[in-house]
Amino acid sequence: MALMPVSDALAAVLAGAEPLPEEMVPLADAFHRVLARDAAARRTQPPQAMSAMDGYAVRAADAAKIDAELHLIGEVAAGRPFAGTVGAGEAVRIFTGGVVPDGADAVVIQEDTVADGKRIMIKEAAIAGRHIRPAGVDFREGDVLLRTGTRLTERDLALAAGMNHPSLPVRRRPKIAILATGDELVMPGTAPGPGQIVYSNGFALHALARSEGAETIDLGIAADTLDATTSGIRRVRDSGADILITTGGASVGDHDLVQPALNAEGIAMTFWKIAMRPGKPMMHGRLGAMRVIGLPGNPVSSYVCAFLFLVPLIRALSGSSVIHHRRERAVLGRDVGPNDAREDYLRARLERREDGTLVALPVNHQDSSLLANLAAAQALLVRAPFAPKAEAGTPCEVLRLPA
């Protein structure tokens, strides 16, 4: 099978990916969930004109002159309105968040007055509307303030609460099962035997999927036998997962058993080689409604492929309005050599010059097994197939990695 271009592979992964069904969740559980329907305000905020400061509610005409004296007739605090009306020569003590009483059209802050029992003297002329938050200055009932496809931030939750929503309609979280393969893998904290390595891929994959709002299921490590790999795949079907992620065994060696196991279970493969570096031996297929992504075993390849393909798929199934990673313009911080037929994703650090220019500095060693360089990188520097040699200062494009 010929190597598939990255853009075609991503299109295949996203083909038919419709948002999952919606569900209502309490506001406290809606953080980083994706809104399934527009949310409109159920109230006007503030519902009435409110004081923005501690001071005195007055008629601006009565307090337009320095040393004007007004008669104090009452008090307003947040949640305790004044029942009367402010008339000529009168004032009402008011605190921040208090409803501006009828008749008043300005607030004189307490620092600009001198109080003497039931009388106050004005030391700074009042201006109509000053220190007053008009009714509806934040939003009005019926205003649509949160849109379908929004991944809800903590600020969105505060807004939804202010709009008087105790719960919100969101998309169901995609459920992702992760299965590692390889006799050479041992868990962290274990003393590796001869030829063994510590398993790391799954920890990055679980964290990456969860950071995008997915639920994850850990299926552990399957031995390098067809029966063990097939058994793991069958457990995924029983779990009701939306996506199966395998890591390792995606190539074509005698011990790379993921593809034979997937084929044996009736999974229709879309592709299994991509024209990219790192990550050429990545697979994709479908088993009914379940999507399958077979990631390479090298840790950098596994992560880069998950970032480029799994993250957009999670966003599409979540109904997010932002599916694709945004490419940013930068300049090269050092020379890079010519590229071959594969699209290259170089791990790079980012710097910002004093003039605002973003500089991408590829790490020194790009081997797909080097976790330290991956952890130190802040972006992927994208190099097109057959890109010529480029010198430092040449414009380039980068994809920021999660911070």
Buried (B, 14 or more C-beta within 10 A) or exposed (E): EEBBBBEEBBEBBBEEBEBBEBBEBEBEEBBBBBBBBEBBBEBBBBEBBBBBBBBBBBBBEBBBEEEBBBEBBBBBBEEEBBEEEBEEBBBBBBBBBBBBBBBBBBBBBBEBBEEEEEEBBBEEBBBEEBBBBEBBBBBBBEBEBBEBBBBBEEEBBEBBEBBEBEBBBBBBBBBBBBBBBBBBBBEEEEEEEEEBEEBBBBEBBBEBBBEBBBBBBEBEBBBBBBEBBBBBBEBBBEBEBBBBBBBBBBBEEEEBBBBEBBEEBEBEBBBBBBBBBBBBBBBBBBBEEBBBBBBBBBBBBBBBBBBBBBBBBBBBBBBBEEBEBEEBEBBBBBEBEEBEEBBBBBBBBBEEEEEEEBBBBBBEEBEBBBBEBBEEBBBBBBBEBEBEEBEEEEEBBBBBBEE
